[in-house]
Amino acid sequence: MPTDTLSQALRRLTDSALADSMAMALAQRQTLPRGLTDENAPAVWAAVALRLRGLDGGRHRDRGNTGLTDLNDRLATLLATVRAGALDAADAVPTYKQIRAAQLALSTTVVGSGNQEVEVPGVHLRMPLLRLLQIGGVVSNVDDVWPDWRHSMRGHRWDAPPWEHNDHKPLEITATATNLRWLATSDARPWVPTLEQTARTVVEQMHTEEERLAGRPNQIVHPTEIGASRA
Protein backbone atom coordinates (compact mmCIF):
# COMPACT_ATOMS: atom_id res chain seq x y z
CA MET A 1 0.00 0.00 0.00
CA PRO A 2 1.45 3.42 -0.97
CA THR A 3 2.57 5.55 1.95
CA ASP A 4 0.07 8.35 1.24
CA THR A 5 -2.83 5.88 1.01
CA LEU A 6 -1.77 4.26 4.27
CA SER A 7 -1.51 7.68 5.88
CA GLN A 8 -5.01 8.58 4.67
CA ALA A 9 -6.42 5.31 6.00
CA LEU A 10 -4.83 5.89 9.40
CA ARG A 11 -6.16 9.44 9.48
CA ARG A 12 -9.68 8.19 8.72
CA LEU A 13 -9.43 5.65 11.53
CA THR A 14 -8.18 8.32 13.92
CA ASP A 15 -10.95 10.72 12.90
CA SER A 16 -13.57 7.99 13.26
CA ALA A 17 -12.39 7.14 16.78
CA LEU A 18 -12.39 10.83 17.68
CA ALA A 19 -15.95 11.18 16.36
CA ASP A 20 -17.03 8.23 18.51
CA SER A 21 -15.51 9.81 21.61
CA MET A 22 -16.97 13.23 20.87
CA ALA A 23 -20.48 11.91 20.27
CA MET A 24 -20.42 10.08 23.59
CA ALA A 25 -19.04 13.14 25.37
CA LEU A 26 -21.79 15.33 23.90
CA ALA A 27 -24.47 12.83 24.84
CA GLN A 28 -23.18 12.67 28.41
CA ARG A 29 -22.54 16.44 28.53
CA GLN A 30 -18.88 15.91 29.30
CA THR A 31 -15.79 17.82 28.21
CA LEU A 32 -14.92 17.09 24.59
CA PRO A 33 -11.74 15.10 23.95
CA ARG A 34 -8.81 16.87 22.31
CA GLY A 35 -7.80 16.19 18.75
CA LEU A 36 -9.80 18.59 16.59
CA THR A 37 -7.78 20.67 14.14
CA ASP A 38 -8.71 23.07 11.35
CA GLU A 39 -7.85 20.25 8.94
CA ASN A 40 -9.95 17.46 10.42
CA ALA A 41 -12.77 19.35 12.18
CA PRO A 42 -15.30 19.43 9.29
CA ALA A 43 -15.01 15.69 8.61
CA VAL A 44 -15.09 14.80 12.30
CA TRP A 45 -18.17 16.94 12.98
CA ALA A 46 -19.96 15.41 9.97
CA ALA A 47 -19.20 11.98 11.44
CA VAL A 48 -20.38 13.12 14.87
CA ALA A 49 -23.68 14.18 13.30
CA LEU A 50 -24.27 10.66 12.00
CA ARG A 51 -23.51 9.19 15.41
CA LEU A 52 -25.82 11.59 17.23
CA ARG A 53 -28.68 10.51 14.98
CA GLY A 54 -28.37 6.89 16.04
CA LEU A 55 -27.20 7.25 19.62
CA ASP A 56 -29.89 6.30 22.13
CA GLY A 57 -32.57 6.53 19.48
CA GLY A 58 -31.55 10.03 18.47
CA ARG A 59 -32.25 11.54 21.89
CA HIS A 60 -29.07 13.65 21.71
CA ARG A 61 -29.50 15.15 18.25
CA ASP A 62 -29.81 18.68 19.63
CA ARG A 63 -26.21 18.48 20.86
CA GLY A 64 -25.01 19.30 17.36
CA ASN A 65 -25.05 23.03 18.18
CA THR A 66 -21.62 22.56 19.75
CA GLY A 67 -20.26 21.53 16.38
CA LEU A 68 -21.90 24.43 14.55
CA THR A 69 -20.35 26.89 16.98
CA ASP A 70 -16.93 25.31 16.50
CA LEU A 71 -17.28 25.38 12.71
CA ASN A 72 -18.30 29.03 12.86
CA ASP A 73 -15.00 29.86 14.54
CA ARG A 74 -13.05 27.81 12.00
CA LEU A 75 -14.83 29.50 9.09
CA ALA A 76 -13.86 32.90 10.50
CA THR A 77 -10.25 31.77 10.74
CA LEU A 78 -10.26 30.41 7.18
CA LEU A 79 -11.68 33.61 5.68
CA ALA A 80 -9.34 35.78 7.76
CA THR A 81 -6.43 33.83 6.31
CA VAL A 82 -7.76 34.45 2.78
CA ARG A 83 -8.32 38.13 3.54
CA ALA A 84 -4.77 38.51 4.80
CA GLY A 85 -3.40 36.92 1.64
CA ALA A 86 -1.80 34.06 3.55
CA LEU A 87 -3.96 31.53 1.69
CA ASP A 88 -5.18 31.74 -1.89
CA ALA A 89 -8.95 31.64 -2.17
CA ALA A 90 -8.78 28.71 -4.60
CA ASP A 91 -6.82 26.71 -2.03
CA ALA A 92 -9.42 27.49 0.62
CA VAL A 93 -12.32 26.13 -1.44
CA PRO A 94 -12.00 22.45 -0.37
CA THR A 95 -12.02 23.34 3.33
CA TYR A 96 -14.92 25.75 2.84
CA LYS A 97 -16.92 23.02 1.10
CA GLN A 98 -16.22 20.63 3.97
CA ILE A 99 -17.33 23.20 6.54
CA ARG A 100 -20.63 23.76 4.73
CA ALA A 101 -21.16 20.00 4.30
CA ALA A 102 -20.60 19.49 8.03
CA GLN A 103 -22.98 22.38 8.76
CA LEU A 104 -25.70 20.65 6.74
CA ALA A 105 -24.99 17.30 8.40
CA LEU A 106 -25.28 18.79 11.89
CA SER A 107 -28.38 20.78 10.96
CA THR A 108 -30.18 17.80 9.44
CA THR A 109 -29.34 15.86 12.59
CA VAL A 110 -31.88 18.06 14.35
CA VAL A 111 -34.70 18.04 11.77
CA GLY A 112 -34.17 14.84 9.77
CA SER A 113 -33.57 16.03 6.19
CA GLY A 114 -33.02 19.09 4.07
CA ASN A 115 -36.63 19.05 2.89
CA GLN A 116 -37.98 18.76 6.41
CA GLU A 117 -39.78 21.84 7.66
CA VAL A 118 -38.07 23.55 10.57
CA GLU A 119 -40.15 24.84 13.46
CA VAL A 120 -38.13 26.63 16.09
CA PRO A 121 -39.82 27.24 19.47
CA GLY A 122 -40.15 30.91 20.27
CA VAL A 123 -39.48 32.02 16.70
CA HIS A 124 -42.84 31.08 15.14
CA LEU A 125 -41.43 30.12 11.76
CA ARG A 126 -41.87 27.06 9.56
CA MET A 127 -39.68 26.60 6.48
CA PRO A 128 -37.83 23.74 4.73
CA LEU A 129 -34.33 23.46 6.18
CA LEU A 130 -32.50 23.99 2.88
CA ARG A 131 -34.50 27.16 2.19
CA LEU A 132 -33.83 28.40 5.71
CA LEU A 133 -30.08 27.83 5.39
CA GLN A 134 -30.02 29.43 1.96
CA ILE A 135 -31.56 32.66 3.28
CA GLY A 136 -29.90 32.98 6.67
CA GLY A 137 -27.39 30.18 7.12
CA VAL A 138 -24.53 31.39 4.92
CA VAL A 139 -24.36 35.13 5.61
CA SER A 140 -26.20 36.75 8.49
CA ASN A 141 -26.90 40.01 6.66
CA VAL A 142 -28.22 39.05 3.23
CA ASP A 143 -30.62 42.01 3.45
CA ASP A 144 -27.65 44.37 3.54
CA VAL A 145 -25.62 42.83 0.74
CA TRP A 146 -28.47 41.85 -1.61
CA PRO A 147 -31.86 43.42 -0.83
CA ASP A 148 -33.36 41.92 -4.01
CA TRP A 149 -33.21 38.34 -2.70
CA ARG A 150 -36.97 38.35 -2.04
CA HIS A 151 -37.74 39.37 -5.62
CA SER A 152 -35.69 36.45 -6.95
CA MET A 153 -37.65 33.97 -4.80
CA ARG A 154 -41.02 35.38 -5.84
CA GLY A 155 -40.26 35.29 -9.55
CA HIS A 156 -40.05 39.08 -9.86
CA ARG A 157 -37.35 40.99 -11.72
CA TRP A 158 -34.20 41.37 -9.65
CA ASP A 159 -30.78 42.96 -9.80
CA ALA A 160 -27.89 40.51 -9.80
CA PRO A 161 -26.39 39.60 -6.42
CA PRO A 162 -22.81 40.70 -5.65
CA TRP A 163 -21.50 37.12 -5.71
CA GLU A 164 -20.85 34.70 -8.57
CA HIS A 165 -24.17 32.95 -9.12
CA ASN A 166 -26.40 30.71 -11.21
CA ASP A 167 -29.36 32.66 -12.62
CA HIS A 168 -31.64 29.75 -11.71
CA LYS A 169 -30.43 29.75 -8.08
CA PRO A 170 -29.26 33.32 -7.44
CA LEU A 171 -29.45 33.08 -3.65
CA GLU A 172 -27.03 30.15 -3.56
CA ILE A 173 -23.46 31.27 -2.82
CA THR A 174 -21.50 28.43 -4.37
CA ALA A 175 -18.04 27.44 -3.16
CA THR A 176 -15.81 29.11 -5.74
CA ALA A 177 -12.59 31.06 -5.37
CA THR A 178 -14.39 34.22 -6.53
CA ASN A 179 -17.09 33.83 -3.89
CA LEU A 180 -14.62 33.06 -1.13
CA ARG A 181 -12.73 36.24 -1.95
CA TRP A 182 -16.04 38.11 -1.83
CA LEU A 183 -17.00 36.55 1.52
CA ALA A 184 -13.58 37.39 2.94
CA THR A 185 -13.39 41.01 1.79
CA SER A 186 -16.95 42.35 1.40
CA ASP A 187 -19.42 43.69 3.95
CA ALA A 188 -21.04 40.26 4.13
CA ARG A 189 -21.00 38.51 7.50
CA PRO A 190 -20.46 34.82 6.74
CA TRP A 191 -21.23 32.41 9.57
CA VAL A 192 -22.16 28.87 10.58
CA PRO A 193 -25.19 29.47 12.82
CA THR A 194 -27.34 27.16 14.89
CA LEU A 195 -30.83 26.55 13.53
CA GLU A 196 -32.30 28.91 16.12
CA GLN A 197 -29.88 31.66 15.10
CA THR A 198 -30.71 31.08 11.43
CA ALA A 199 -34.45 31.13 12.02
CA ARG A 200 -34.25 34.31 14.10
CA THR A 201 -32.23 35.99 11.36
CA VAL A 202 -34.82 35.08 8.72
CA VAL A 203 -37.66 36.30 10.93
CA GLU A 204 -35.83 39.60 11.50
CA GLN A 205 -35.49 40.02 7.73
CA MET A 206 -39.19 39.34 7.29
CA HIS A 207 -39.99 41.93 9.95
CA THR A 208 -37.71 44.41 8.20
CA GLU A 209 -39.77 44.12 5.03
CA GLU A 210 -43.04 44.36 6.91
CA GLU A 211 -41.83 47.57 8.55
CA ARG A 212 -40.64 48.93 5.21
CA LEU A 213 -44.06 48.36 3.70
CA ALA A 214 -45.96 49.65 6.72
CA GLY A 215 -48.63 52.11 5.70
CA ARG A 216 -48.95 50.60 2.23
CA PRO A 217 -52.11 48.46 2.61
CA ASN A 218 -52.00 47.12 -0.94
CA GLN A 219 -48.63 45.46 -0.35
CA ILE A 220 -49.16 43.08 2.54
CA VAL A 221 -46.29 40.64 3.00
CA HIS A 222 -47.18 37.02 3.74
CA PRO A 223 -44.45 34.70 5.05
CA THR A 224 -45.63 32.01 2.60
CA GLU A 225 -44.35 34.17 -0.25
CA ILE A 226 -40.80 33.22 0.66
CA GLY A 227 -41.56 29.61 1.41
CA ALA A 228 -42.35 30.04 5.09
CA SER A 229 -45.40 29.96 7.27
CA ARG A 230 -45.85 31.47 10.69
CA ALA A 231 -46.86 28.99 13.38
Order of alpha helices (4+ residues) and beta strands (2+ residues): alpha-alpha-alpha-alpha-beta-beta-alpha-alpha-alpha-alpha-alpha
